[in-house]
Amino acid sequence: MALLEVRDLSVSFHTYAGEVQAVRGVSFTVSKGETIGIVGESGCGKSVTAQSIMKLLPEPLVNYKHGQILFNDQDLLQKEEKAMQQVRGNDIGMIFQDPMTSLNPTMHVGDQIVEGLVKHQGLSHRDAHERAVEALRLVGISQPDERVRQYPHEFSGGMRQRAMIAIALACRPKLLLADEPTTALDVTIQAQILELMKKLQAQTGTAIILITHDLGVVADICDRVVVMYAGEVVEMGTVDQIFYTSKHPYTSGLLASVPRLNMNRHDSLHPIMGTPPDLLHPPVGCSFFARCSYAMEVCRVHKPLLEDQGDHQYTACWLHHPLAQQTGTDRSG
């Protein structure tokens, strides 16, 4: 049984220009102890999907149009704010992109860990303080007995991100949402944070949803990958399937645009030409139609369904329709 199941989720925002359809019919599952990567360009709906799970999007601007987010068979979208406060930080933890703006600059780092433990676990302040010290030690922060009494500005960037992870994992949640957790860090610290996340997952069995645009991070830590474009899932499969037998032109374009170790200085990258569609007025057919080198007339007028192409690799692309294959336009890998 899946720990989390997102079913046909659609989320929009009311703006002065109209309704922005940020997430359009997204579905995926996460099993216990599994790491799922959600990848795609900026503005494709990754973070909106993650924040919808936590119901952190600003009301009344947000509109959860339809769909379900089932966590332990309970629909989070149907929960009132008071009930969601018991879920956030306790059952589902979240690591945000920028730890400097996510941590409270006026509170000791230890107090920010203690706050959640007292609220969700019912611990005394003394017991919560001991757990906070242990949490900082667990994420590799030296001298946690002293660091627990320091403010965020006294921490380096890497240490602040470790502190964010400590806060997110303090209550031992079943699911951890990590929204671009290494973007603001240098490469060496990125590697340390990823190793830390893998180590903690092995110790705690926490499932992870990793939101990122970095395919190298995905290859390092994830079990399965969800590829999003223009608010929709266009491909889904294991890491090996996505990297070695990708079936959607957008996924192939993402992979082709990433530098490789065996490239020389004369090799050029292959960007995806064009820009994503305007989600105020999303296209009626395939969202990738205008940028796709393999587009057909059917792509312009009919939206492809996300269908199993074998071995639980799902792709939304007309190239894999039997009629397209008969004409020799099928493209895999």
Sequence and secondary structure as in RCSB ss.txt:
>XXXX:A:sequence
MALLEVRDLSVSFHTYAGEVQAVRGVSFTVSKGETIGIVGESGCGKSVTAQSIMKLLPEPLVNYKHGQILFNDQD
LLQKEEKAMQQVRGNDIGMIFQDPMTSLNPTMHVGDQIVEGLVKHQGLSHRDAHERAVEALRLVGISQPDERVRQ
YPHEFSGGMRQRAMIAIALACRPKLLLADEPTTALDVTIQAQILELMKKLQAQTGTAIILITHDLGVVADICDRV
VVMYAGEVVEMGTVDQIFYTSKHPYTSGLLASVPRLNMNRHDSLHPIMGTPPDLLHPPVGCSFFARCSYAMEVCR
VHKPLLEDQGDHQYTACWLHHPLAQQTGTDRSG
>XXXX:A:secstr
  SEEEEEEEEEEEETTEEEEEEEEEEEEE TT EEEEE STTSSHHHHHHHHHT S TTTEEEEEEEEEETTEE
GGGS HHHHHHHBTTTEEEE S HHHHS TTS HHHHHHHHIIIII   HHHHHHHHHHHHHHTT SSHHHHTTS
 GGGS HHHHHHHHHHHHHTT  SEEEEESTTTTS HHHHHHHHHHHHHHHHHH  EEEEE S HHHHHHH SEE
EEEETTEEEEEEEHHHHHHS  SHHHHHHHHTS  TT  TT       S    TTS  SS TTGGG TT  HHHH
HS    EE STT EE  GGGSHHHHHTT     
